[in-house]
Amino acid sequence: MKQIAILTLVIIALFACATVPNPGFTCYESLKQRPDFQAISTKVALGNTSDQTFQMLSDTSRPTDTEKQIIAAWVAARQQCAKLTQDHTAAYGPTLAVPFLRSSVFSLLSATADLYNGQLTYGEYAKRRAQIVSEFEKQWAAVRANALSSMPASTTTNCFTFGAQTTCTSH
């Protein structure tokens, strides 16, 4: 019974999270429009990895000193977006998601540090970033599927009262 209650709460939280807009997503999207990041906008997807282009994935250059300054500011802005996302998820979403988010944020931060330090080209960074996001999405999908499949089948009970007798059927 306790497992059913916990799983029910997870499912409710999943739907609640989906209905309350996540300010972190808006924050990430707003990075694309920031004028101070435009100098690197053809080299990295400023918002979402789904915005990465073939040019970004095949770029063999490494950041210049000027680009490193922009990357550092971009990372600081992304960290603020990540905090908004994590806070929103902790408040409205399933708490199971928070460790996955923290892990992926750290992995992305680490990859960006490697780009900043010249250990990755822009293209290698784009590929690693896509891989990190893909892995997060797979892990999270597995957690959600497990939570949904662990829930017992719902039953519907209909009761009819005839005089002093009540008859109920469940299916």
Secondary structure as GFF3:
##gff-version 3
##sequence-region A 1 171
A	DSSP	alpha_helix	2	19	.	.	.	ID=ss1
A	DSSP	alpha_helix	23	30	.	.	.	ID=ss2
A	DSSP	three_ten_helix	31	33	.	.	.	ID=ss3
A	DSSP	three_ten_helix	35	40	.	.	.	ID=ss4
A	DSSP	three_ten_helix	49	51	.	.	.	ID=ss5
A	DSSP	alpha_helix	54	58	.	.	.	ID=ss6
A	DSSP	alpha_helix	65	92	.	.	.	ID=ss7
A	DSSP	alpha_helix	97	116	.	.	.	ID=ss8
A	DSSP	alpha_helix	122	149	.	.	.	ID=ss9
A	DSSP	beta_strand	157	162	.	.	.	ID=ss10
A	DSSP	beta_strand	165	170	.	.	.	ID=ss11
###
